[in-house]
Amino acid sequence: MAEFTAAVYQNEFLPDGGTDVHAIVTITSSGAGTAGQSGSGEAGEIIIVDTSGSMGIETMAAARDGAQAALAEILDGTWFAVVAGTDQAALAYPPVRSGPGLVRMSEATRHEAATAIGKLKSGGGTAISTWLDLAGQLFSSVPEVTQRHALLLTDGENQESGSLLADAIGRATGYFQCDCRGAGTDWKVAELRTIAQALLGTVDIIPAPKQMRAQFQEIMRASMARGIADAKLRVWAPQGAQILFVRQVAPTLEELTDRRVEVNPLTGDYPTGAWADESRDYHIAVRVAAKAIGQEQLAARVQLVLPGAEPEVAAQGLVKATWSNNSELTARIDQQVAHYTGQAELAAAIQEGLAARAAGDDATATTKLGRAVQLAAQTGNEEATTRLRKVVDIEDEAEGTVRLKRTVDKADEMALDTASTKTTRIGKSGT
């Protein structure tokens, strides 16, 4: 049976007139089990493979092999389907025209699906909105499937209007999760990141076809390990308070503020998707009315709520505020809050720097990427530093002094972009 714990890291002391309270809330899950085992419904998986004309012979062969490898990781009994995506979406498996669009995984269906994947060929354009819409329709054809996950691979830029894709993302948001992967370097990071962030998934680059099999296996194994479906982060704040933001800050940065669903005037739910045995950190910022020196107040109550006929509070953390005239207490910034504030700025600096470089604004790119180097060093994000070194020459890491490299491998640049929202942790200790 799954167990959750919550821990709160903050400096609760505010100076006279202080109003803004920041806290990192760590939620940890253990004993989550496997997908579809939470008792609230069954699990469904859809593998979406780009079969447009841009998929070259080697990439297409690797995609077929990767998709077949992913099939091998899907647990027996899980509902699943395979979608081939071009300028329209086609159901590659199962071969049905009406009724349920998903079938249960078994030795027989796994073999049949692998055979169907082996016959996929490239041709046509790219309209990702149709891929997402078909996935939604397939999931809805089997009502008992409540834990819904898709794996989407593309190698090229979407060839339809942004509004069509945005509308499709909107229809899928809150209905199924989706991990996105881009093969090669002819796709847009921002495009896939928009899909992945809205659908509570991940985005990454697969630079070489030979890497596809391992990435597909990793994604599917992770999905199969998520035994808790559709948990919510429930945040209460007192009358008159304002939630400034709610965001996941580890293992990746995910902005949740605008995803709030009202429970009552003082309480809102924020989506977290499915859980495995893992730990996630959330940054909660609340603005409260200032109180007199010596007074205390509960600034927020943060809960993880599990789905069901009667939603279950699985863990709870309390965010507090105490007004003090002791400057030694009020001047401290909690190390967890400081760390993740730096990580959020790091992600923005990388993305803005790369965008400026692409636009030919070398001055802004140098400034932003230099700041990124400085922040990566300050927050101990060695992966970011390693990736940044492939884009800039670092002269002074502490000062953020860099020079743009004249020649940069596009795959390295895209890898830096996709990894910008991955964060690093520091050891937890109380304040």
Salt bridges, closest charged atoms under 4 A:
ASP20 OD1 - ARG287 NE 2.69
GLU42 OE1 - ARG104 NH1 2.60
GLU45 OE1 - HIS149 ND1 2.62
ASP65 OD1 - ARG213 NH1 2.71
GLU73 OE1 - ARG221 NE 3.20
ASP76 OD1 - ARG110 NH2 3.15
ASP133 OD2 - ARG171 NH2 2.91
GLU157 OE2 - LYS188 NZ 3.43
ASP179 OD2 - HIS149 NE2 2.71
ASP204 OD2 - LYS422 NZ 3.36
ASP230 OD1 - LYS232 NZ 3.26
GLU255 OE1 - ARG247 NE 3.01
GLU262 OE2 - ARG260 NE 2.77
ASP269 OD1 - ARG234 NE 2.69
GLU278 OE1 - ARG280 NE 3.00
ASP281 OD2 - ARG425 NE 3.16
ASP281 OD2 - LYS428 NZ 3.01
GLU345 OE2 - ARG371 NE 2.79
GLU352 OE1 - LYS368 NZ 2.81
GLU383 OE2 - ARG387 NH2 3.11
ASP393 OD2 - ARG403 NH1 3.68
ASP393 OD1 - LYS405 NZ 2.65
GLU395 OE2 - ARG403 NE 2.49
GLU397 OE2 - ARG389 NH2 3.41
GLU413 OE2 - ARG357 NH1 2.72
ASP417 OD1 - ARG193 NH1 2.97
